[in-house]
Amino acid sequence: MSSFRGGIHPMKRQHGGKRPTRDLPIREFISDSVCIPLGARQGPPSVPCVKKGDAVKVGQPIALPGPGPLGLPVHASISGKVTDVVRMAYTGDTPVMCVLIENDFHNTWIDGIYGQREFSAITPESIIPAIRDAGICGMGGASFPTHVKLSIPEGARCDIIIINGTECETFLTADDRLMRETPMRIVNGLRLVMRALSVSRGVIAIEDNKPEALKSILAASANLPGIEVKKLRTSYPQGGEKQLILTVTGREVPSGKLPVAVNAVVLNVATSAAIADAVLQGKPLIERVTTIAGCVKTPANLLLRNGTIIGDAIGECGGYAKTPGKIALGGGMTGICAPNDQVPMTISTSGIVVYDEEEAQSLDEQPCIRCGKCVGACPSGLRPYILKHYCDEGDLIGAQSEHVLDCIVCGSCSYECPAQRWLTASFKNMKDKLALAAKGGNGK
């Protein structure tokens, strides 16, 4: 089996963390209330269109798209009463506008949600608008608006759609369970995107450590023209867009370019399932499967409504097994640390991983020994040990000369470094500074 350069194999060590949840079926948990952030995606924050005291139904728009093409609507994930519309601290430095809803537990949906439509009745031109109106963004972690990704620029073309079922991140099994339990939603989402873009080839890529998912998806896609299921060698970060494209097609996305530069589009399996729900049933994106793992009493794969407070989800798993030291939203390699357990999960939250106090302790950096392990691990072909120097010095030009913007912040270099250098954190900080400078900030 082909693969990409670099990468690591954390599943071969004790940190893989998938075993406790990989065989646990998805179960639904609906909390007493939700707090839905309106600016937790790429693009402008959505604009609230409800106020305190309003009654809302499931699927009702509570925020309209922000300005520009990246704007998306946001929908109520439960029915009940809006208890506040207020700016609140989230995972970043800037508070975000949130809509708080108290659950009436009637689960009353808005009018207009229809039953399953026939696939043959869907016109190509109706698909991307339906995806936009459903508020769908990338559910693999990037949170980029899906309708924009599917809007191929003039002069470009797409000849392959790749559905990312690798789920190479540590601890996470949400996508694995989704592929096992609802494979037809994923396959139908792929078929709809192929129809929208007039693409004749679709590939669902799954790592070989998920044999049950492979079997399930193969059965669901059998005899459907143009759809392939490709088994990939397990390696991290196989699920990175550029790495996945290289593995599946042999095409290398040039530095600074997007996948469409090599005629490809990549979507996560959860995004594909959400597309099927939106187009075939008229359902907006209000929920996702999230793995709850680590230092909790009963790990689980939970179907959570958007805006569920992470402490409530952890409580549904029996609470903490030990005193928590850190909570990551996402997996063990790329997850973002939550400031506390009272912040909400969002549509991009594929995992909630709890570390105990011992596991959460930071390690002191040691001098670089020039062993080169970081270079061998980097899937983007960078020289992390040199890049780290520029980042520590705050040298934006030097960091760009070492292609810091090509870093996918996967954590492979830090994982392999015997000197415990804070490589990935330095690169992320530098990328943030460059993004600020590009928007007109000083980047210092």
Rosetta blueprint (number, residue, H / E / L):
1 M L
2 S L
3 S L
4 F L
5 R L
6 G L
7 G L
8 I E
9 H L
10 P H
11 M H
12 K H
13 R L
14 Q L
15 H L
16 G L
17 G L
18 K L
19 R L
20 P L
21 T L
22 R L
23 D L
24 L L
25 P L
26 I L
27 R E
28 E E
29 F E
30 I L
31 S L
32 D L
33 S E
34 V E
35 C E
36 I E
37 P E
38 L L
39 G L
40 A L
41 R L
42 Q L
43 G L
44 P L
45 P L
46 S L
47 V E
48 P E
49 C L
50 V L
51 K L
52 K L
53 G L
54 D L
55 A E
56 V E
57 K L
58 V E
59 G L
60 Q L
61 P E
62 I E
63 A E
64 L E
65 P L
66 G L
67 P L
68 G L
69 P L
70 L L
71 G L
72 L L
73 P L
74 V E
75 H E
76 A L
77 S L
78 I L
79 S L
80 G E
81 K E
82 V E
83 T E
84 D E
85 V E
86 V E
87 R E
88 M E
89 A L
90 Y L
91 T L
92 G L
93 D L
94 T L
95 P L
96 V E
97 M E
98 C E
99 V E
100 L E
101 I E
102 E E
103 N E
104 D L
105 F L
106 H L
107 N L
108 T L
109 W E
110 I L
111 D L
112 G L
113 I L
114 Y L
115 G L
116 Q L
117 R L
118 E L
119 F H
120 S H
121 A H
122 I L
123 T L
124 P H
125 E H
126 S H
127 I H
128 I H
129 P H
130 A H
131 I H
132 R H
133 D H
134 A L
135 G L
136 I L
137 C E
138 G L
139 M L
140 G L
141 G L
142 A L
143 S L
144 F L
145 P E
146 T H
147 H H
148 V H
149 K H
150 L L
151 S L
152 I L
153 P L
154 E L
155 G L
156 A L
157 R L
158 C L
159 D L
160 I E
161 I E
162 I E
163 I E
164 N E
165 G L
166 T L
167 E L
168 C L
169 E L
170 T L
171 F L
172 L L
173 T L
174 A H
175 D H
176 D H
177 R H
178 L H
179 M H
180 R H
181 E H
182 T L
183 P H
184 M H
185 R H
186 I H
187 V H
188 N H
189 G H
190 L H
191 R H
192 L H
193 V H
194 M H
195 R H
196 A H
197 L H
198 S L
199 V L
200 S L
201 R L
202 G E
203 V E
204 I E
205 A E
206 I E
207 E E
208 D L
209 N L
210 K L
211 P H
212 E H
213 A H
214 L H
215 K H
216 S H
217 I H
218 L H
219 A H
220 A H
221 S H
222 A L
223 N L
224 L L
225 P L
226 G L
227 I E
228 E E
229 V E
230 K E
231 K E
232 L E
233 R L
234 T L
235 S L
236 Y E
237 P L
238 Q L
239 G L
240 G L
241 E H
242 K H
243 Q H
244 L H
245 I H
246 L H
247 T H
248 V H
249 T H
250 G L
251 R L
252 E L
253 V L
254 P L
255 S L
256 G L
257 K L
258 L L
259 P H
260 V H
261 A H
262 V H
263 N L
264 A E
265 V E
266 V E
267 L E
268 N E
269 V H
270 A H
271 T H
272 S H
273 A H
274 A H
275 I H
276 A H
277 D H
278 A H
279 V H
280 L H
281 Q H
282 G L
283 K L
284 P L
285 L L
286 I L
287 E E
288 R E
289 V E
290 T E
291 T E
292 I E
293 A E
294 G E
295 C L
296 V E
297 K L
298 T L
299 P L
300 A E
301 N E
302 L E
303 L E
304 L E
305 R E
306 N L
307 G L
308 T L
309 I E
310 I H
311 G H
312 D H
313 A H
314 I H
315 G H
316 E H
317 C L
318 G L
319 G L
320 Y E
321 A L
322 K L
323 T L
324 P E
325 G E
326 K E
327 I E
328 A E
329 L E
330 G L
331 G L
332 G L
333 M L
334 T L
335 G L
336 I E
337 C E
338 A L
339 P L
340 N L
341 D L
342 Q L
343 V L
344 P E
345 M L
346 T L
347 I L
348 S L
349 T L
350 S L
351 G E
352 I E
353 V E
354 V E
355 Y E
356 D E
357 E L
358 E L
359 E L
360 A L
361 Q L
362 S L
363 L L
364 D L
365 E L
366 Q L
367 P L
368 C L
369 I L
370 R L
371 C L
372 G L
373 K H
374 C H
375 V H
376 G H
377 A H
378 C L
379 P L
380 S L
381 G L
382 L L
383 R L
384 P H
385 Y H
386 I H
387 L H
388 K H
389 H H
390 Y H
391 C H
392 D H
393 E L
394 G L
395 D L
396 L H
397 I H
398 G H
399 A H
400 Q H
401 S H
402 E L
403 H L
404 V H
405 L H
406 D H
407 C L
408 I L
409 V L
410 C L
411 G L
412 S H
413 C H
414 S H
415 Y H
416 E H
417 C L
418 P L
419 A L
420 Q L
421 R L
422 W L
423 L H
424 T H
425 A H
426 S H
427 F H
428 K H
429 N H
430 M H
431 K H
432 D H
433 K H
434 L H
435 A H
436 L H
437 A H
438 A H
439 K L
440 G L
441 G L
442 N L
443 G L
444 K L
